[in-house]
Amino acid sequence: MNRFLLPVLAAASLSLTACVVKVGGDDRWDDSESWQQVQRHNQQILSQLNIGMSTSQVETLMGTADFNEAFGSNGEMVQVLFYRTQHTHSDGKTTKDECTPLIFKADKLAGWGDKAYQQL
């Protein structure tokens, strides 16, 4: 092997050892805020919601939703925001069955919870 190439390869391999690649997970959670804290926060804020609140008012209180759906139903636009509120799986990922759905019609909170979502 070329005497010049060996030091270059050694330096390159050392520089790569400092690389960190994050795969999967939720970018909202950092080391100081666990999914348990997010879940507890979401549960507490749900009790402060009122029918008729705007989407932006709810997002200001709750933060970014874990999932977001939008569709037409009976001639009106419906948006559903899902927020994590209950632990189901220990797989490190948030799924819809671990979330409470918040239903908005015409940009106003119309209801939340599984029963409201099932009635759509």
N, CA and C atoms as an extended XYZ file, in Angstrom:
360
Properties=species:S:1:pos:R:3:atomname:S:1:resname:S:1:resid:I:1 pbc="F F F"
N         0.846       -1.181        0.000 N   MET     1
C         0.000        0.000        0.000 CA  MET     1
C         0.891        1.244        0.000 C   MET     1
N         0.466        2.234       -0.662 N   ASN     2
C         1.208        3.475       -0.775 CA  ASN     2
C         1.418        4.087        0.613 C   ASN     2
N         2.647        4.533        0.903 N   ARG     3
C         2.969        5.117        2.220 CA  ARG     3
C         2.171        6.393        2.471 C   ARG     3
N         1.820        7.107        1.437 N   PHE     4
C         1.033        8.337        1.584 CA  PHE     4
C        -0.441        8.023        1.872 C   PHE     4
N        -0.955        6.965        1.278 N   LEU     5
C        -2.366        6.603        1.404 CA  LEU     5
C        -2.722        6.121        2.803 C   LEU     5
N        -1.821        5.416        3.479 N   LEU     6
C        -2.096        4.878        4.810 CA  LEU     6
C        -2.433        5.969        5.830 C   LEU     6
N        -1.655        7.057        5.953 N   PRO     7
C        -2.016        8.115        6.909 CA  PRO     7
C        -3.342        8.796        6.561 C   PRO     7
N        -3.635        8.936        5.274 N   VAL     8
C        -4.893        9.558        4.852 CA  VAL     8
C        -6.071        8.682        5.276 C   VAL     8
N        -5.972        7.386        5.041 N   LEU     9
C        -7.039        6.466        5.442 CA  LEU     9
C        -7.203        6.432        6.953 C   LEU     9
N        -6.106        6.455        7.689 N   ALA    10
C        -6.169        6.456        9.153 CA  ALA    10
C        -6.869        7.715        9.651 C   ALA    10
N        -6.516        8.856        9.088 N   ALA    11
C        -7.152       10.120        9.489 CA  ALA    11
C        -8.635       10.115        9.142 C   ALA    11
N        -8.971        9.588        7.963 N   ALA    12
C       -10.375        9.539        7.554 CA  ALA    12
C       -11.179        8.629        8.466 C   ALA    12
N       -10.622        7.484        8.854 N   SER    13
C       -11.366        6.571        9.721 CA  SER    13
C       -11.553        7.169       11.104 C   SER    13
N       -10.569        7.918       11.608 N   LEU    14
C       -10.722        8.576       12.900 CA  LEU    14
C       -11.786        9.667       12.850 C   LEU    14
N       -11.855       10.390       11.746 N   SER    15
C       -12.859       11.452       11.647 CA  SER    15
C       -14.261       10.874       11.563 C   SER    15
N       -14.413        9.681       11.001 N   LEU    16
C       -15.723        9.055       10.910 CA  LEU    16
C       -16.215        8.523       12.239 C   LEU    16
N       -15.329        8.242       13.170 N   THR    17
C       -15.761        7.702       14.458 CA  THR    17
C       -16.557        8.723       15.255 C   THR    17
N       -16.465        9.990       14.913 N   ALA    18
C       -17.196       11.023       15.633 CA  ALA    18
C       -18.571       11.284       15.038 C   ALA    18
N       -18.916       10.628       13.947 N   CYS    19
C       -20.207       10.841       13.305 CA  CYS    19
C       -21.301       10.126       14.076 C   CYS    19
N       -22.424       10.791       14.227 N   VAL    20
C       -23.587       10.203       14.879 CA  VAL    20
C       -24.750       10.298       13.918 C   VAL    20
N       -25.441        9.210       13.721 N   VAL    21
C       -26.594        9.194       12.843 CA  VAL    21
C       -27.806        8.806       13.668 C   VAL    21
N       -28.837        9.646       13.656 N   LYS    22
C       -30.071        9.357       14.376 CA  LYS    22
C       -31.037        8.706       13.403 C   LYS    22
N       -31.525        7.532       13.777 N   VAL    23
C       -32.463        6.810       12.936 CA  VAL    23
C       -33.730        6.582       13.745 C   VAL    23
N       -34.882        6.958       13.170 N   GLY    24
C       -36.163        6.721       13.831 CA  GLY    24
C       -36.396        7.691       14.974 C   GLY    24
N       -37.410        7.388       15.770 N   GLY    25
C       -37.729        8.217       16.923 CA  GLY    25
C       -38.510        9.461       16.539 C   GLY    25
N       -38.778       10.285       17.516 N   ASP    26
C       -39.564       11.491       17.339 CA  ASP    26
C       -38.675       12.690       17.589 C   ASP    26
N       -38.517       13.560       16.599 N   ASP    27
C       -37.642       14.718       16.714 CA  ASP    27
C       -38.102       15.715       17.772 C   ASP    27
N       -39.349       15.651       18.213 N   ARG    28
C       -39.820       16.593       19.221 CA  ARG    28
C       -39.171       16.316       20.573 C   ARG    28
N       -38.750       15.095       20.806 N   TRP    29
C       -38.234       14.725       22.119 CA  TRP    29
C       -36.736       14.787       22.122 C   TRP    29
N       -36.185       15.581       23.021 N   ASP    30
C       -34.747       15.575       23.200 CA  ASP    30
C       -34.444       14.949       24.559 C   ASP    30
N       -33.214       15.005       24.989 N   ASP    31
C       -32.830       14.346       26.234 CA  ASP    31
C       -33.527       14.940       27.449 C   ASP    31
N       -33.889       16.216       27.399 N   SER    32
C       -34.490       16.863       28.560 CA  SER    32
C       -36.003       16.686       28.613 C   SER    32
N       -36.610       16.146       27.547 N   GLU    33
C       -38.062       16.005       27.522 CA  GLU    33
C       -38.429       14.628       26.983 C   GLU    33
N       -38.835       13.750       27.865 N   SER    34
C       -39.167       12.385       27.465 CA  SER    34
C       -40.586       12.304       26.926 C   SER    34
N       -40.892       11.166       26.285 N   TRP    35
C       -42.238       10.970       25.769 CA  TRP    35
C       -43.243       10.945       26.917 C   TRP    35
N       -42.812       10.528       28.117 N   GLN    36
C       -43.733       10.528       29.257 CA  GLN    36
C       -44.144       11.951       29.620 C   GLN    36
N       -43.199       12.880       29.541 N   GLN    37
C       -43.514       14.276       29.851 CA  GLN    37
C       -44.442       14.872       28.793 C   GLN    37
N       -44.196       14.562       27.537 N   VAL    38
C       -45.060       15.045       26.459 CA  VAL    38
C       -46.467       14.496       26.646 C   VAL    38
N       -46.556       13.215       26.940 N   GLN    39
C       -47.855       12.563       27.140 CA  GLN    39
C       -48.601       13.191       28.315 C   GLN    39
N       -47.909       13.400       29.431 N   ARG    40
C       -48.530       14.008       30.620 CA  ARG    40
C       -48.990       15.430       30.307 C   ARG    40
N       -48.167       16.195       29.583 N   HIS    41
C       -48.535       17.559       29.181 CA  HIS    41
C       -49.803       17.535       28.339 C   HIS    41
N       -49.852       16.643       27.340 N   ASN    42
C       -51.018       16.562       26.468 CA  ASN    42
C       -52.277       16.202       27.250 C   ASN    42
N       -52.172       15.293       28.208 N   GLN    43
C       -53.325       14.920       29.027 CA  GLN    43
C       -53.838       16.114       29.824 C   GLN    43
N       -52.919       16.899       30.363 N   GLN    44
C       -53.311       18.069       31.158 CA  GLN    44
C       -53.971       19.138       30.287 C   GLN    44
N       -53.435       19.372       29.114 N   ILE    45
C       -53.983       20.412       28.233 CA  ILE    45
C       -55.356       20.016       27.704 C   ILE    45
N       -55.579       18.732       27.462 N   LEU    46
C       -56.901       18.290       26.981 CA  LEU    46
C       -58.018       18.780       27.895 C   LEU    46
N       -57.761       18.811       29.185 N   SER    47
C       -58.795       19.247       30.129 CA  SER    47
C       -59.080       20.743       30.028 C   SER    47
N       -58.224       21.492       29.325 N   GLN    48
C       -58.413       22.937       29.173 CA  GLN    48
C       -59.070       23.312       27.849 C   GLN    48
N       -59.314       22.330       26.986 N   LEU    49
C       -59.899       22.625       25.681 CA  LEU    49
C       -61.388       22.897       25.784 C   LEU    49
N       -61.879       23.713       24.870 N   ASN    50
C       -63.303       24.027       24.786 CA  ASN    50
C       -63.770       23.869       23.344 C   ASN    50
N       -64.961       23.344       23.176 N   ILE    51
C       -65.572       23.264       21.856 CA  ILE    51
C       -65.612       24.672       21.272 C   ILE    51
N       -65.273       24.779       19.989 N   GLY    52
C       -65.302       26.068       19.315 CA  GLY    52
C       -63.946       26.757       19.236 C   GLY    52
N       -62.947       26.231       19.947 N   MET    53
C       -61.603       26.825       19.843 CA  MET    53
C       -61.094       26.643       18.421 C   MET    53
N       -60.304       27.592       17.941 N   SER    54
C       -59.748       27.482       16.595 CA  SER    54
C       -58.580       26.493       16.597 C   SER    54
N       -58.245       26.032       15.403 N   THR    55
C       -57.112       25.121       15.258 CA  THR    55
C       -55.844       25.772       15.800 C   THR    55
N       -55.621       27.030       15.470 N   SER    56
C       -54.400       27.705       15.923 CA  SER    56
C       -54.373       27.870       17.444 C   SER    56
N       -55.519       28.106       18.082 N   GLN    57
C       -55.559       28.200       19.539 CA  GLN    57
C       -55.157       26.859       20.171 C   GLN    57
N       -55.680       25.782       19.629 N   VAL    58
C       -55.368       24.457       20.163 CA  VAL    58
C       -53.894       24.133       19.937 C   VAL    58
N       -53.390       24.424       18.744 N   GLU    59
C       -51.983       24.140       18.454 CA  GLU    59
C       -51.049       24.980       19.320 C   GLU    59
N       -51.466       26.187       19.683 N   THR    60
C       -50.667       27.011       20.580 CA  THR    60
C       -50.557       26.342       21.947 C   THR    60
N       -51.648       25.776       22.422 N   LEU    61
C       -51.644       25.084       23.716 CA  LEU    61
C       -50.956       23.722       23.659 C   LEU    61
N       -51.286       22.950       22.639 N   MET    62
C       -50.856       21.548       22.573 CA  MET    62
C       -49.509       21.361       21.878 C   MET    62
N       -49.154       22.256       20.983 N   GLY    63
C       -47.945       22.070       20.194 CA  GLY    63
C       -48.254       21.329       18.904 C   GLY    63
N       -47.215       20.827       18.267 N   THR    64
C       -47.356       20.120       16.999 CA  THR    64
C       -47.967       18.743       17.236 C   THR    64
N       -48.951       18.400       16.434 N   ALA    65
C       -49.621       17.104       16.556 CA  ALA    65
C       -48.692       15.978       16.103 C   ALA    65
N       -48.924       14.789       16.652 N   ASP    66
C       -48.161       13.616       16.240 CA  ASP    66
C       -48.603       13.133       14.864 C   ASP    66
N       -49.892       13.285       14.560 N   PHE    67
C       -50.453       12.922       13.261 CA  PHE    67
C       -51.472       13.982       12.888 C   PHE    67
N       -51.699       14.134       11.583 N   ASN    68
C       -52.629       15.138       11.089 CA  ASN    68
C       -53.363       14.552        9.884 C   ASN    68
N       -54.679       14.582        9.918 N   GLU    69
C       -55.492       14.126        8.787 CA  GLU    69
C       -56.434       15.251        8.390 C   GLU    69
N       -56.760       15.324        7.119 N   ALA    70
C       -57.743       16.290        6.632 CA  ALA    70
C       -58.501       15.641        5.487 C   ALA    70
N       -59.826       15.832        5.475 N   PHE    71
C       -60.663       15.217        4.447 CA  PHE    71
C       -62.019       15.909        4.427 C   PHE    71
N       -62.784       15.671        3.370 N   GLY    72
C       -64.138       16.188        3.269 CA  GLY    72
C       -65.120       15.155        3.799 C   GLY    72
N       -66.130       15.617        4.510 N   SER    73
C       -67.160       14.731        5.043 CA  SER    73
C       -68.480       15.483        5.073 C   SER    73
N       -69.488       14.933        4.390 N   ASN    74
C       -70.816       15.556        4.349 CA  ASN    74
C       -70.740       17.017        3.899 C   ASN    74
N       -69.909       17.286        2.909 N   GLY    75
C       -69.825       18.626        2.346 CA  GLY    75
C       -69.018       19.625        3.147 C   GLY    75
N       -68.332       19.209        4.193 N   GLU    76
C       -67.498       20.142        4.956 CA  GLU    76
C       -66.101       19.556        5.157 C   GLU    76
N       -65.137       20.455        5.320 N   MET    77
C       -63.763       20.016        5.553 CA  MET    77
C       -63.572       19.661        7.021 C   MET    77
N       -62.919       18.534        7.231 N   VAL    78
C       -62.641       18.051        8.578 CA  VAL    78
C       -61.130       17.889        8.716 C   VAL    78
N       -60.598       18.337        9.831 N   GLN    79
C       -59.187       18.113       10.151 CA  GLN    79
C       -59.134       17.395       11.485 C   GLN    79
N       -58.275       16.388       11.566 N   VAL    80
C       -58.113       15.631       12.803 CA  VAL    80
C       -56.640       15.683       13.191 C   VAL    80
N       -56.383       16.216       14.387 N   LEU    81
C       -55.033       16.240       14.938 CA  LEU    81
C       -54.957       15.176       16.028 C   LEU    81
N       -53.901       14.392       16.020 N   PHE    82
C       -53.721       13.317       16.996 CA  PHE    82
C       -52.556       13.673       17.919 C   PHE    82
N       -52.818       13.625       19.227 N   TYR    83
C       -51.795       13.912       20.224 CA  TYR    83
C       -51.612       12.707       21.140 C   TYR    83
N       -50.367       12.349       21.387 N   ARG    84
C       -50.054       11.206       22.240 CA  ARG    84
C       -50.563       11.457       23.656 C   ARG    84
N       -51.357       10.506       24.175 N   THR    85
C       -51.893       10.637       25.531 CA  THR    85
C       -51.858        9.339       26.330 C   THR    85
N       -51.565        8.213       25.689 N   GLN    86
C       -51.518        6.956       26.449 CA  GLN    86
C       -50.476        6.015       25.851 C   GLN    86
N       -49.742        5.375       26.741 N   HIS    87
C       -48.687        4.439       26.335 CA  HIS    87
C       -49.320        3.094       26.006 C   HIS    87
N       -48.983        2.543       24.846 N   THR    88
C       -49.487        1.232       24.452 CA  THR    88
C       -48.340        0.283       24.132 C   THR    88
N       -47.400        0.746       23.321 N   HIS    89
C       -46.307       -0.111       22.847 CA  HIS    89
C       -44.967        0.419       23.345 C   HIS    89
N       -44.086       -0.452       23.709 N   SER    90
C       -42.734       -0.065       24.118 CA  SER    90
C       -41.769       -0.248       22.952 C   SER    90
N       -42.102        0.372       21.830 N   ASP    91
C       -41.269        0.215       20.644 CA  ASP    91
C       -40.563        1.512       20.247 C   ASP    91
N       -40.728        2.570       21.039 N   GLY    92
C       -40.062        3.830       20.747 CA  GLY    92
C       -40.732        4.681       19.702 C   GLY    92
N       -41.888        4.257       19.197 N   LYS    93
C       -42.603        5.010       18.173 CA  LYS    93
C       -44.015        5.321       18.671 C   LYS    93
N       -44.510        6.494       18.287 N   THR    94
C       -45.877        6.870       18.613 CA  THR    94
C       -46.790        6.389       17.500 C   THR    94
N       -47.874        5.721       17.875 N   THR    95
C       -48.864        5.253       16.916 CA  THR    95
C       -50.203        5.901       17.238 C   THR    95
N       -51.117        5.864       16.277 N   LYS    96
C       -52.411        6.529       16.469 CA  LYS    96
C       -53.199        5.955       17.647 C   LYS    96
N       -53.022        4.653       17.942 N   ASP    97
C       -53.760        4.086       19.065 CA  ASP    97
C       -53.219        4.574       20.412 C   ASP    97
N       -52.118        5.326       20.405 N   GLU    98
C       -51.579        5.933       21.611 CA  GLU    98
C       -51.947        7.418       21.704 C   GLU    98
N       -52.784        7.860       20.789 N   CYS    99
C       -53.124        9.283       20.682 CA  CYS    99
C       -54.612        9.524       20.894 C   CYS    99
N       -54.927       10.760       21.267 N   THR   100
C       -56.311       11.229       21.328 CA  THR   100
C       -56.553       12.088       20.100 C   THR   100
N       -57.598       11.764       19.315 N   PRO   101
C       -57.901       12.584       18.142 CA  PRO   101
C       -58.690       13.838       18.529 C   PRO   101
N       -58.338       14.965       17.924 N   LEU   102
C       -59.072       16.220       18.081 CA  LEU   102
C       -59.675       16.557       16.730 C   LEU   102
N       -60.999       16.722       16.684 N   ILE   103
C       -61.711       16.906       15.425 CA  ILE   103
C       -62.079       18.384       15.245 C   ILE   103
N       -61.694       18.927       14.091 N   PHE   104
C       -61.993       20.313       13.747 CA  PHE   104
C       -62.870       20.336       12.505 C   PHE   104
N       -63.933       21.114       12.561 N   LYS   105
C       -64.790       21.356       11.407 CA  LYS   105
C       -64.852       22.858       11.209 C   LYS   105
N       -64.597       23.297        9.970 N   ALA   106
C       -64.560       24.729        9.656 CA  ALA   106
C       -63.615       25.467       10.601 C   ALA   106
N       -62.451       24.869       10.880 N   ASP   107
C       -61.392       25.454       11.721 CA  ASP   107
C       -61.807       25.647       13.179 C   ASP   107
N       -62.839       24.960       13.623 N   LYS   108
C       -63.273       25.052       15.022 CA  LYS   108
C       -63.285       23.663       15.639 C   LYS   108
N       -62.847       23.560       16.886 N   LEU   109
C       -62.831       22.279       17.584 CA  LEU   109
C       -64.259       21.794       17.787 C   LEU   109
N       -64.558       20.639       17.205 N   ALA   110
C       -65.914       20.087       17.270 CA  ALA   110
C       -66.020       18.951       18.288 C   ALA   110
N       -64.893       18.366       18.659 N   GLY   111
C       -64.903       17.276       19.634 CA  GLY   111
C       -63.552       16.608       19.686 C   GLY   111
N       -63.388       15.716       20.653 N   TRP   112
C       -62.147       14.947       20.751 CA  TRP   112
C       -62.432       13.613       21.402 C   TRP   112
N       -61.527       12.688       21.180 N   GLY   113
C       -61.643       11.349       21.733 CA  GLY   113
C       -62.090       10.354       20.686 C   GLY   113
N       -62.003        9.084       21.046 N   ASP   114
C       -62.336        8.009       20.114 CA  ASP   114
C       -63.785        8.047       19.659 C   ASP   114
N       -64.701        8.344       20.556 N   LYS   115
C       -66.116        8.375       20.181 CA  LYS   115
C       -66.385        9.449       19.128 C   LYS   115
N       -65.806       10.630       19.318 N   ALA   116
C       -65.996       11.709       18.334 CA  ALA   116
C       -65.386       11.312       16.992 C   ALA   116
N       -64.245       10.648       17.001 N   TYR   117
C       -63.568       10.244       15.780 CA  TYR   117
C       -64.374        9.161       15.051 C   TYR   117
N       -64.945        8.241       15.786 N   GLN   118
C       -65.738        7.165       15.189 CA  GLN   118
C       -67.030        7.677       14.557 C   GLN   118
N       -67.519        8.812       15.020 N   GLN   119
C       -68.773        9.354       14.491 CA  GLN   119
C       -68.594       10.126       13.182 C   GLN   119
N       -67.356       10.289       12.739 N   LEU   120
C       -67.116       11.006       11.483 CA  LEU   120
C       -67.635       10.237       10.302 C   LEU   120
